[in-house]
Amino acid sequence: MNFSFDHSFSRLPVAFFERVEPSSVSTPLLIRVNDELAEALGLDVARLLSGDGLMIFSGNRLPEDANPIAMAYSGHQFGGFSPRLGDGRAILLGEIVGRDGLRRDVQLKGAGPTPFSRRGDGRSALGPVLREYLVSEAMAALGVPTTRALAAVWSGDKVFREEMEPGGIFTRVASSHLRIGTFEYFSSRRDFDNLGILLDYTIQRHYPELADTENRAQALLLGVMERQASLIAQWMQFGFIHGVMNTDNMSISGETIDFGPCAFLDEYDPSKKFSFIDQQGRYAYGSQPMIAHWNLARLAEALLPLMATDEETAVTLAKETLESFPDLFREGHLKCMAGKIGISDGGELDWPLVNALLTLLKDQRIDFTLSFRYLRDVASGEEDAFLSLFPRPAPVSEWLTEWREHLRKCGVEAEAAATTMQKTNPVFIPRNHRVEEVIEAGKLGDFEPFHRLHEILRRPFEEQPESSEYEQAPKPHEVVRATYCGT
């Protein structure tokens, strides 16, 4: 089977990757193929759904035109630098230029060890495969830049994590797999020739508008900052917690990548974290903007040799550029959060009202998604459901009075506010307890819950009365308190 692959990355010098082939699995089962994405990529959907597709997505057979490699990169993990990470359980098969003219990577995750596996088995448990498929596709439906899911496979083999678990293989599609850690890899080795090649490649692939910029390294830093600021603002809008914002998990393209111990807020709490390995809460919900800025500073350090021949000048340029991140993020964050209270072109003047509502949510421990989902009903004249969320509704009624007055002063009619909120406040998100239900059923070979949840999440902003139970916050016994990477 031919995928019409191109291989621009593997035409780079050999220092960028290691050649490797997937390892076969025993009795694979195709769980799902993303036929819409496959069609957009120009692939033969019927063949992907056949035995040919199963063999490829399980790693048991390569497409005829594949050139499988594991990419090299470094990374700061929880603040500490690891000079050699790389794809320890991921294999890049090649790149496809889709029907829209955009180039995308196709990568297998969990298809066996690579030279970067560091004594690991290179495999994935089934649970993380199901989680990444559901959450990455949900993010796409929410309009958040993200990697995509092309296929999920039950491997038929067991992997050992805390205990023996069924294995899985995930096929990921991304604008690229270039990371902040990719730049750190060459900078930390003082391999400035390849660092320059990486800069050229990145600009050509993701930022072609910067090709003729005088200081391209500084311009790239600013471009990545702008995309990351917008991305994190959208994460905050939907209550998403990435869980492991290491520099090797931050994409240069500005997409959400690596859905390991990710989760969504239930009760609103800026200090909330789910990742079991994040014991100190470094990557908590409210810390994500700060961590993004910290990560970008690491990118700036890696780019210093390309910004100026004089180190002092390079540092000055990097600092000047990095100083703009808080304003870039705040602008995006304010716009996203103003939209959640019905103001499509909002900004700084709306923040006191947004912040007052967030304070009410935190103090009364209210579900983040439900509160804004029902607020959009208030604009349509129905406030009972919104007020019923709060055990102490009196201050909330006062806030509603201030909100209505603010809309009036802004010249926003109730109908317009409701329309704006319908586009920014989802009815359905991948609630943690629902994802866990899917995973537990999948371990027993039952994938019907996976398919049902996936179909619901494809239309996150629509009312789906037949699935209304999926809107609801978890009951006390259903609350998920920790999520796991699965590595």
N, C-alpha and C positions, 0 to 999 in steps of 0.2 A: 504494500500500500504506500502510495506517494502522498506526502503532505505539501508539496511545493515549498519546501523549506529553503530559506536562505541562511547564511551563517556569518553574518558580519562580525559578531563578537569573536568567534573562533578563528577568524582571520587575523586577529590581533596577535602580538607576540606570545610565545608559549608561557611566559611568566604570568599571564592572566588566568590560566586555567590548567586543569589536569584532564587528560582524556580518560574516560571510564565508560563501562557499559553496565546497564541494569543487570541485576541478578534475578533469575527466574523464581517464581513462586509455584506452589503445588497445584491448588485447585481454585483459581480465581473465579469471582462472580462479579458481574457488572451491576453496580447498584444504580447508577444514573449517568447519563450523558446529557450535557447541556446542549440540546439540539439548536436552540436559537443562537448561542454563541458559535457553535460549530458552523452553522450556516453563514454567519457574519464573517467567519474566517475563510469561507470558501471551501470547506471540507465536505466530503461525501458523508452526509448524516447516516444514510442507510447502512453504509459499510462500517461506520463507527459503532452502530448498534448491533452489528453482527459479531461473529466470532473473531473476525479480523481486528475489530476495535477492542475487544476484550484482551486479546493477546498484546496489543500495543499499550493499552492503558494499565495493564498489569506488569509491564516491563519484560514479558516473556518473548516479545518479538519487537524489533525496531522497524519504524517506517523505512522504506528503501533509501530515502534521502536524508536520514538523520545523521547527525555528527555529534554524538553524546559527549558532554563535558561537565565537569564540576568547576564552578567558578571560585576564584581565590578572593578573599577579603579578610580584613581584620575587624576589630570592633571593641568599643568600650562597653563592657557588660557590667551593669550596676556600678558604673563609675571606674572600674578597673580595666586596664587595657590588655587585650589578648592579641598578640601580634599576628597569629595565624589561625584563623577560623575556617572560612570557606564552606562550600556546600558539603556538609557531612552526611546528609540524607536526601539530597536533591540532585537531579541530573537534567541539565538543559539539553533538550533534543534538537532544537533549532528555532528559527524565527519564521513567522508567517506574515506576509503583507496581506491584510484582509481586504474585503470588498470596499472598505472605506479608505484604503490607501495607507492605513497606519500599520506600522511594524510592531509585532508582539512576539514575546518569548513563549514557548511551550515547554513546560518543565514537569518532570515526574518527581513527586516527593514520596519517600518511603520505598524506593526501588532498589535498596541495597547499599552497601558501603562504598565509600569513595576514598581517595587519598587524604581527605580532610576529616574523616570520621572520628579520629582521635579515640580509637578502640571501641567506638560505638558500632551498633549493628546496621546502621543506615536505614533502618526500617521505621515505620510509623504504626502506632496502634490505630485501631479503627476509629476510636472516639475522636481524636484530633482531625481525622479526615472528614468525618461527618460535620464536626463543628466548623471547620474552615469552609466547607462547601456551603453550608447554610448561612454563615455570617458574612462571607465575602459576597455572596449573591444578594443577601439582604442589604448590604451596604450599597451595592450597585443600584438596587431598586430605590433606595433612599436618596440617590443622587450624589453619593460620596465617592470621590476617586478611590479606586480599589483594584487590586488584582482580582481575577475572575476564576471561577471553577469550570473546568471543561468536563471532568469525569471523576467519579469515585468508584473504587473497586475494593471488594472484600478479597483479601489475598489468599485465604484458605490456610494460612500458617499462623502460628502463635508468636507473639513477641513478649519479652519479659520486661515489665516496668516495676511497679511495686508488687505486681503479681502477673501471672500469665494472662494475656489478653489476646483477642483476635486481632490480626494485622490488617492494615488497609494501605492503599496507594491512592494518592491524590494527583490529578493533573491540573496544574496551575497555568494560567495565562496572565502575562504581565506586560506592560509597556516596555519594561526591561527589568532586570534584576540587579541593576547598579545601585549601590548603597553608599552611604557616607563611609562605611567601613572599607569599601573598595578603594576610595582615595586614601584612607589611612594606611592601607596595606602597602602601597608604593612609597608614600611619604615616610613611613616609619623605617623603611629600608633605605631611604635616601636614594631611591631609584627614580631620579627626576626625569630621566628620558621617558620611561613608561608612564610616569605621572602626567607628563605632557601629552602623551598619546591618549591617555584616558580622558584628559580634558577635551582634546579635539573630538574624540569619539562621542563623548557625552553631549557636547554642543551640537554636533551634527545630528545626533539621534533625537535629542529632546528639546534643545534650545537653538534651533537654526537661526532664529532672529538675532542671536548674539555673535554670529560668525564674524562680522566685521567690526565688532566692538574693540576699542583700543586696548583695554585691560580685560581680557576675556575671563581670566580667573576670578577677578572681583565681580564681574558681571554675572558669572555663573553662580557665585555665592548668593548674590542678591536674588537671582531667579529662583534658586532652590528655596531661599527664605520665603519668598512671596508665596510659593506653592505650599510650603509646609505651614505657614501661618493660616492660609485659607483652609487647609486640610484639618488642622487641629481645631479651628473654630467650628467646623462641621462636626467633628467628633463630639465637641462639647454640646452642640445643639441637640444631639440625639442621645446624650448620656452614655456615650461609648467610652470604655476604658480599654486601651490597647493591652496593657498588662506587662509588656516587656520592651520598653522603648530604648533598647540598646542601639548603638550607632549602626550595628550590622542589620538592624531591623527597620531602618529608616531609608525609604527609597528616594533616590535622586530625582525620579520623575514626579514625585508628589503624590504617589498612590499609597493607600493603606496596604501594608504587606505584613505577612507572618501573623496569622490569627492563632497564636498559641493559647495562652491563658487569658484571652480577652473575655469581656463580659459587658453587660449594660446595667446601668443603675436601676435598682428598684427604688427604694427610698432615696430621696435626694440627700447626699452627704458629700461635700467636696473632698473629704479625706478618705473616701471609700476606695478600697482596693480589693481585688479578688485573687490575684495571682498568688499561689501558694509559695512560690520562690521569692516573692517580694515582701519579705518579712518586715522591712522597715518602712514600707509604703512609699518608696521612692517614686513609683509610677502611678500613684493614686490619681483619681479623676481630676482633682483641682490642680495637681502638680504638672499636668501634661504640657501646658504652654511653657512653663519654666524649663522643663526637661528638653523640649524641642529646641529652645534657645541654646541650652547647654550643648546639645548635640551639634547644632549648627556652628558653634564655636570650635568644635573638634574638626568640622569640615573646613572652617577657615584656617585652622592651624595646618591642616594637610595641604592647603592650597598656597600657603605663604611663599614657597619657593617659586611659584609661577606668577605671583602678583607683582613682585619687584625683585631686582637683584640685590638691593640693599634691604637687610632684614628689618631695620627700624622703619623704613618706608612701608614695607609690606605689612608690618604689624599695625601701623597707623591706618592704612587702608582697610585692613580687616576689621579693626575696632569701629571705624566709622560706619562700615556696612552693617555690622552686627547690631549697632545701636538703634537701627531702624526696626528691628524685629518687634519689640513691644508695641509700637504704634501700628505695624502691619497686622499683628494678631488682634489687637484691640478693635481695629476698624472692622475686621471680618467677624469677630465675636459679637460686637454690638449689633451688626446688621443681622446676623443669624438669630440672636436672642430677641431683638426687636420684632423680627418676623413672628416669633413664637407668641407675642402678645398682640399681633395683628397689624403691625406697621411695616409695610414692605420696604420703605426707604429710610428706615430708622438709623439712629446713631447715638451719640453721646447723651443727648437730652432725654432719651428713653431709659437710660441705665438705672436711675434711681428707682423707677417703677419696677423694672425687671428684678433688680436686686432685692427690693422689698418682698416680691413674691417668692424669690428663692429663699429668703430668710424665713418666711412663713413655712415653706416646704421643709426646710431643715429643722426648724423648731418643733414642728408637729409631726415630723417623720412621715412625709407624704410621698407617694409614688411619683417619680419625675414624669414619666410618660403619660400616665393617666391624668395628672393635673392639667397639663397643657392640652391633652386630647379633649377634656371636658370644658376647658376654657373656651375653645372654639364654639361649643354649643351655647355658652353664655352670650356670645355675640349674636346668636340667632334667637335669643330670648328665653333660653332654657338654662337656668342656673342651679337647679336642685341637685343634679348629679355632681357638679363641681363642689358645691358647698358641703355635700354629704361626705366628701373625702376627709374633711377636717373635723377632728374631735372638738375643736374650739373655733366655731365659724364666725364669731363676732368680728375679730380683726380682719378676717378674710372678706367679709361684707364691706368693711371700711375700705379695704384695698380695691374692691370692685368699683366702688364709688369713685375713687381716685383714678382708676383705669378708664372708666367711661368718660370722665372729665378730660383726661389726657387725650383720648381719641378725638373728643370734640375739638379741643384746642389745635390738634394736628390736622383737623379737617378730614378725618377718616370716618366714613360712615360704617355702621355696624355690619352691613352686608360685605363691604370691602374688607373689613377686618376678618370676618369669618372666612372669606375666600383666601386671604393671605395665610391664616392659621391652618387652613385645610392643606396647604402646600408645604407647611413647615412642621406640623405636629402630627406624627404618624399615629395611626390606630394600633398598628402591630409592629413590634420589634422582636428580634430573637431573644425572648426572655430566657434567662439563664436556666430556670427550672424546666422550661419546655425543651431546651437543647439537651439537657441532661436526660430527660425522658426518652428523647430520640436515641441518644447514645446507649442507654441501658437496653432499649428494645433492639437496637442494632447488634449489640453483643450477642443477643439470642437469635440473630438471623431474621428479625422482624423489621423490615424497612418501610412498612406502611406509615408509621408516625413520621419518619423522615420525609417521605413524599408529601404527606399532608401539610406539614409545617412549611416545607419549601414552597408549596403552591400558595399558601396564605401570605408568606413574606414577599412574594413577587408583586403584591399590590398593597404596600404598607399604608397608604393614605386613604384607602377605600374602606367603607363600611362593608363588613362581611358577616351579616347576622347569623349565618349558619355556623360561624366559627367564633362567636362572641366570647367564648370562654378563653380563647387565646389572647384576648385583650387584657385580661385581668392580672393583677399583681399576684405573686405567690402567696399561698396561705403560710402561716408560720412554719408548718412542718415541711413545706416545699422550698423554703429559702435556700439558695445555694450560697455557701459562705467561702468557697475556695474553688478555683479553677487551676488546671494543670497544663503544662507545656506538652507533655507526651514525648519529649526527646529521649 
